[in-house]
Amino acid sequence: QFSISLARKNLNLSETLDFVNFLGSQYTEYAIATAECKTRQQELDKQLQALRQQLQTIQTPHPKESLSLSVGIEPAGAGEFELEVSYLVSRASWTPLYDLRVSSTSNVVNLGYLAEVTQSTGEDWLGVALTLSTAKPGLGTLPPKLEPWYIDIPIPRQYGYVMTAAPIGARHQLGAAKVRTVMPSPPPGSGEVQEDIAAETVVAEVSREGSVVTFKLSNSGNIPSDGTPHKTTIFHDDFPCTFNYIAMPRLVSFAYLQAKVKNSSEGATLLPGKANIYRDNIFVGITQLENIAPGQEFNVNLGIDEGLKIERELVERQVDKKLIGNNRRITYAYRLLITNLLNQPANLKLTEQLPVSRNEQIKVRLTRSNPSIQLGEMGMLEWDLMIPAQGKQEIYYQFMVEHPPQLTVVGLDV
């Protein structure tokens, strides 16, 4: 009716305005109701997600197991008898984790040896005395057996779907014998005055039997059976180190700081694991430590150090106008200036690179270098320099490329 009246021009402005206001109020009410429904739906979705997580936590993927143990005893006489049983359970492991902290004012690296313990045995470990072992009982005691090494001609490819299982990374088996050592605490309101307690340095008791090392932790641990990693500290210790710098000016105009660390000959084996690196309490990156035996040295990369300034300049590029031996000769020369802005000497290993010919008609020769150096494999030039505090070092080298004039050389982007 409103449309017909509007078309016949039988409505005035006031009636039209009333109708539009009515539509606006209705739309506002419906919009508010829709927003409330969406908010309620989001809340219900959150509750449903929480309930699903609780259900997943309650449902264990492994069936409950019941074990019985029978022990035959022949007593020599009357008396008390104490039996201690240790056993091995599966689905328990630990992986090492490290924190490496370096200070630019001291020649030591503080290494925090940590462990991420994971277990899904179906039983929560609460207040247990935890012992970590590097033994690998899951790998067996016999060496692997070599199978025949077959060779054959290619087989015509057949298309289809293949299901594969990804190999699980080897992890260090966790000894399953658990000793509960729950420490009592004073009940609230007992009248005892709470005093500040100094932080205690966590140190594990390290023991070695042959090549197997065990860490008996001094603090009690709580490891729930949820299959997620739980971090615990083994020990913190200082390791002596020396610093040196590495630079490749052709790629980066900065020097990288590297620490050479030596594991104590009486210390523990550092197992392969991820290491977080901090320099002067600033996080600089993550590295991967390999297996490091007692007394072995290893390198830790500490990132860019702007204490060394490196300038690289192409000072000569000359093409001989005359052919020499029917070959065209191009001469290149570079000058590098290294400035030590530090208040201490710096050991620097600087690497430059010459092009490597893959054609017998293209010849590359090192003609001059200062300091003098021999050309290494694959065109590498390496200088070991000692730059004094607040000092400078200049490096100059020149090389020559010869090739027939009709030959087009690619890759000579210097």
C-alpha positions in Angstrom: 0.0 0.0 0.0 2.9 2.4 0.8 4.4 1.7 -2.6 1.1 2.3 -4.4 0.4 5.5 -2.5 3.9 6.7 -3.1 3.5 6.1 -6.8 0.2 8.0 -6.9 1.7 10.8 -4.9 -0.9 10.4 -2.2 1.6 10.5 0.7 3.0 13.6 2.3 6.5 14.1 3.7 5.4 13.5 7.3 3.8 10.1 6.5 6.9 9.0 4.5 9.2 10.0 7.3 7.1 8.0 9.9 7.3 4.9 7.7 11.1 5.3 7.2 11.6 5.7 11.0 9.6 2.6 11.5 11.8 0.6 9.2 14.9 2.0 10.9 13.8 1.0 14.3 12.9 -2.5 13.2 16.3 -2.9 11.5 18.1 -1.7 14.6 16.2 -4.2 16.8 17.0 -7.1 14.5 20.7 -6.0 14.2 21.1 -6.0 18.0 19.4 -9.4 18.3 21.7 -10.8 15.6 24.8 -9.5 17.3 23.6 -11.0 20.6 23.0 -14.3 18.9 26.5 -14.3 17.4 28.1 -13.4 20.8 26.2 -16.3 22.4 27.2 -18.6 19.7 30.9 -17.7 20.2 30.6 -18.4 23.9 29.0 -21.7 23.3 31.7 -22.6 20.8 34.4 -21.8 23.5 32.6 -24.0 26.0 32.3 -26.8 23.5 36.0 -26.6 22.6 36.9 -26.7 26.3 34.7 -29.8 26.8 36.2 -31.5 23.8 39.7 -30.8 25.3 38.6 -32.3 28.6 37.2 -35.3 26.8 40.5 -35.8 24.9 42.4 -35.5 28.2 40.3 -38.1 29.9 40.4 -40.6 27.0 43.8 -42.2 27.0 45.1 -43.6 23.6 46.6 -46.6 25.4 44.6 -49.2 27.2 45.1 -49.7 31.0 47.6 -52.4 31.8 47.8 -54.7 34.8 51.0 -56.4 35.7 51.8 -59.0 38.3 55.2 -60.0 39.8 56.0 -63.3 41.5 59.3 -63.6 43.5 60.4 -66.8 45.0 62.1 -66.4 48.4 64.1 -68.9 50.4 64.8 -67.3 53.8 67.8 -68.5 55.8 66.0 -67.6 59.0 63.5 -65.3 60.7 63.8 -61.6 60.0 62.6 -58.7 57.9 62.9 -58.8 54.1 62.9 -55.7 51.9 62.3 -56.0 48.2 63.0 -53.2 45.7 61.7 -53.6 42.2 62.8 -51.5 39.3 61.2 -51.8 35.8 61.3 -50.2 32.4 58.3 -48.5 30.9 57.9 -47.2 27.3 56.5 -43.9 26.1 59.0 -41.9 28.3 62.0 -39.9 26.9 64.0 -36.8 27.3 65.8 -34.4 24.9 68.6 -32.0 25.9 68.2 -28.3 25.6 70.9 -25.6 26.2 71.2 -22.0 27.1 74.5 -20.4 26.2 75.3 -17.0 27.7 78.3 -15.1 26.6 79.7 -11.8 28.0 82.0 -9.7 25.9 84.0 -8.7 29.0 85.0 -12.3 30.1 86.4 -15.3 28.4 83.9 -17.8 29.7 80.6 -19.2 28.4 77.9 -20.0 30.9 76.1 -23.1 29.7 72.8 -24.1 31.1 72.1 -27.8 30.6 68.4 -28.5 30.6 66.1 -31.4 29.7 62.7 -31.5 28.2 61.0 -34.6 29.7 58.1 -36.2 28.0 56.0 -39.1 29.2 52.7 -40.7 28.4 52.9 -43.8 30.6 49.3 -43.2 31.9 50.6 -42.3 35.4 51.5 -38.8 36.6 54.9 -38.4 38.2 54.4 -36.2 41.2 57.3 -35.2 43.4 59.6 -37.9 42.0 63.4 -38.0 42.2 64.3 -37.9 38.6 67.4 -39.5 37.1 68.2 -38.9 33.4 70.3 -41.4 31.5 72.0 -41.3 28.2 71.6 -45.1 27.8 69.4 -46.2 24.8 67.8 -49.5 25.8 65.3 -49.1 23.1 68.0 -49.6 20.5 68.8 -53.1 21.8 72.2 -54.6 22.6 73.0 -56.3 19.3 74.6 -54.4 16.3 72.4 -54.0 13.2 72.6 -56.7 10.5 73.6 -55.7 7.0 71.1 -56.7 4.3 72.1 -57.5 0.7 72.8 -54.4 -1.4 70.9 -54.9 -4.6 71.3 -53.1 -7.9 68.9 -53.4 -10.8 67.6 -51.7 -14.0 64.9 -49.1 -13.7 61.4 -50.5 -13.2 58.5 -49.0 -15.1 56.7 -46.6 -12.9 53.3 -47.6 -11.7 51.0 -45.0 -10.4 49.1 -45.5 -7.2 48.8 -44.4 -3.6 51.4 -45.4 -1.1 51.1 -44.9 2.6 54.4 -44.3 4.5 55.3 -43.8 8.1 57.7 -41.0 9.0 60.6 -42.3 11.1 60.6 -41.0 14.7 63.8 -39.2 15.7 65.9 -41.1 18.1 65.6 -39.8 21.7 67.4 -40.7 24.8 65.5 -43.2 26.8 64.4 -42.2 30.3 65.0 -44.7 33.0 61.6 -45.6 34.4 62.4 -46.3 38.0 60.8 -43.5 40.0 61.5 -42.7 43.7 58.9 -40.6 45.3 60.4 -37.9 47.5 57.5 -35.6 48.4 58.8 -32.8 50.7 56.3 -31.6 53.2 55.6 -27.8 53.5 54.3 -26.0 56.6 50.5 -25.6 56.5 49.0 -22.1 56.0 48.3 -20.3 59.2 50.8 -22.3 61.2 52.4 -19.1 62.6 55.7 -19.4 60.9 57.3 -16.2 59.6 58.1 -16.4 55.9 61.6 -15.3 55.2 63.3 -14.5 51.9 65.2 -17.5 50.6 68.2 -17.1 48.3 68.0 -18.7 44.9 69.6 -22.1 44.9 71.9 -23.2 42.0 70.6 -26.5 40.6 73.4 -29.0 40.2 72.8 -32.6 39.1 74.8 -35.4 40.5 76.7 -36.8 37.5 77.8 -40.4 37.4 79.5 -42.3 34.5 79.6 -46.0 33.9 81.6 -46.6 30.8 80.0 -44.5 28.0 76.7 -44.1 29.8 76.1 -40.9 31.8 73.3 -40.4 34.3 72.1 -37.1 35.9 70.5 -37.4 39.3 68.5 -34.2 39.8 68.5 -32.7 43.2 65.1 -31.1 42.8 61.9 -33.1 42.8 59.9 -33.1 39.6 56.3 -33.1 38.5 55.9 -34.7 35.1 52.2 -35.3 34.2 51.3 -38.0 31.8 50.2 -35.7 29.0 52.8 -36.3 26.3 54.0 -32.7 26.3 57.6 -31.7 27.1 58.3 -30.4 30.6 61.5 -28.5 31.1 63.8 -29.2 34.0 67.4 -27.9 34.8 70.3 -30.3 35.1 73.1 -27.8 35.9 74.7 -24.5 35.1 78.5 -24.2 34.6 81.1 -21.9 33.1 83.3 -23.1 30.2 86.5 -21.3 29.1 86.4 -19.9 25.6 88.4 -17.8 23.1 86.8 -15.4 20.7 87.6 -14.9 17.0 85.9 -13.2 14.1 85.0 -14.5 10.7 84.3 -12.2 7.7 83.4 -12.7 4.0 83.3 -9.1 2.6 82.2 -10.2 -0.8 78.9 -11.3 0.7 78.5 -9.3 3.9 80.3 -6.1 5.0 80.2 -7.2 8.7 82.3 -9.6 10.8 80.7 -12.5 12.7 81.8 -13.2 16.3 82.5 -16.9 17.1 83.5 -18.5 20.4 85.6 -21.6 20.6 84.5 -23.4 23.8 86.1 -26.3 25.5 84.1 -28.9 27.4 85.7 -29.9 30.7 87.6 -33.1 30.6 85.9 -34.1 33.9 82.5 -32.8 32.7 79.5 -34.5 31.2 78.9 -35.3 27.6 76.8 -32.7 25.8 74.2 -34.6 23.8 72.9 -33.3 20.5 70.2 -30.7 21.0 69.0 -27.1 20.4 70.8 -24.3 22.1 69.6 -20.7 22.7 72.4 -18.2 22.4 72.5 -15.0 24.5 75.3 -12.3 24.1 75.4 -9.7 26.9 71.9 -10.9 28.0 70.5 -10.3 24.5 69.1 -13.2 22.5 71.0 -13.5 19.2 69.7 -16.8 17.8 69.4 -20.6 17.9 72.0 -23.2 17.0 72.2 -26.9 17.1 74.9 -28.6 19.2 76.3 -31.9 18.1 77.5 -34.7 20.4 80.4 -33.1 22.4 82.6 -35.4 24.5 84.4 -34.3 27.7 87.6 -32.3 26.7 86.3 -31.7 23.2 86.2 -28.2 21.7 83.2 -26.8 19.8 82.3 -23.5 18.1 79.4 -21.2 19.0 78.3 -18.6 16.5 77.3 -15.3 18.2 76.1 -13.3 15.3 77.3 -10.0 13.8 79.6 -7.8 15.8 79.8 -4.2 14.6 83.1 -3.7 16.6 84.9 -4.5 13.3 84.3 -2.3 10.3 85.1 -3.7 6.9 85.3 -1.6 3.7 85.7 -3.4 0.3 86.5 -1.4 -2.9 87.2 -2.3 -6.5 90.2 -0.2 -7.3 91.1 -1.6 -10.7 89.3 -3.1 -13.7 91.4 -2.9 -16.8 90.9 -4.6 -20.2 94.1 -4.8 -22.2 93.6 -3.4 -25.7 96.2 -5.7 -27.2 95.8 -9.4 -27.3 98.4 -11.4 -25.5 98.9 -14.8 -27.0 95.7 -14.4 -28.9 93.9 -14.0 -25.6 92.1 -11.0 -24.0 93.2 -10.2 -20.5 91.1 -8.4 -17.9 92.7 -7.3 -14.6 90.8 -6.8 -11.4 92.1 -5.5 -8.1 90.4 -5.0 -4.7 91.4 -3.2 -1.6 89.9 -4.0 1.8 90.2 -1.9 5.0 89.4 -3.4 8.3 89.1 -1.1 11.3 89.0 -2.5 14.9 86.8 -0.2 17.0 87.2 -2.4 20.1 89.4 -1.8 23.0 91.0 -5.2 22.6 92.9 -7.0 19.9 90.7 -9.1 17.5 91.6 -12.4 15.7 90.0 -12.3 12.3 89.7 -14.9 9.6 88.9 -13.1 6.4 87.9 -15.0 3.3 87.8 -13.6 -0.3 87.0 -15.5 -3.5 88.3 -15.6 -7.0 86.2 -16.8 -9.9 86.7 -20.5 -10.8 86.9 -21.4 -14.5 84.8 -24.3 -15.8 86.3 -24.0 -19.3 89.9 -24.8 -20.2 90.0 -21.8 -22.5 89.3 -19.4 -19.5 92.3 -18.9 -17.2 92.2 -17.2 -13.8 95.4 -16.3 -12.0 96.2 -14.5 -8.8 98.9 -11.9 -9.6 99.4 -10.0 -6.4 98.3 -10.1 -2.8 99.3 -8.1 0.3 99.7 -9.6 2.8 101.0 -12.4 0.6 98.8 -15.5 0.4 98.5 -18.7 -1.6 95.4 -19.3 -3.7 93.4 -22.1 -2.1 91.0 -24.7 -3.5 88.0 -23.4 -5.5 89.5 -19.9 -5.7 89.5 -19.2 -1.9 91.7 -16.6 -0.3 92.0 -16.8 3.5 93.9 -14.4 5.7 94.4 -15.0 9.5 94.9 -11.5 10.9 95.5 -10.1 14.4 94.2 -6.5 14.4 95.3 -4.4 17.4 92.9 -2.5 19.5 91.7 0.7 17.7 94.0 -0.4 14.8 93.6 -0.9 11.1 94.6 -3.5 8.6 94.7 -3.1 4.8 94.4 -6.0 2.3 95.1 -5.8 -1.4 94.8 -8.5 -4.0 94.8 -8.5 -7.8 93.8 -11.3 -10.2 93.7 -11.7 -14.0 91.2 -13.4 -16.3 92.3 -14.5 -19.8 90.1 -15.9 -22.6 89.9 -15.9 -26.4 88.2 -12.7 -27.7 85.5 -14.6 -29.5 84.5 -16.4 -26.3 81.6 -14.9 -24.2 82.3 -15.3 -20.5 79.3 -15.5 -18.1 79.3 -15.3 -14.4 82.0 -12.7 -14.1 80.0 -10.4 -12.0 82.5 -8.8 -9.7 
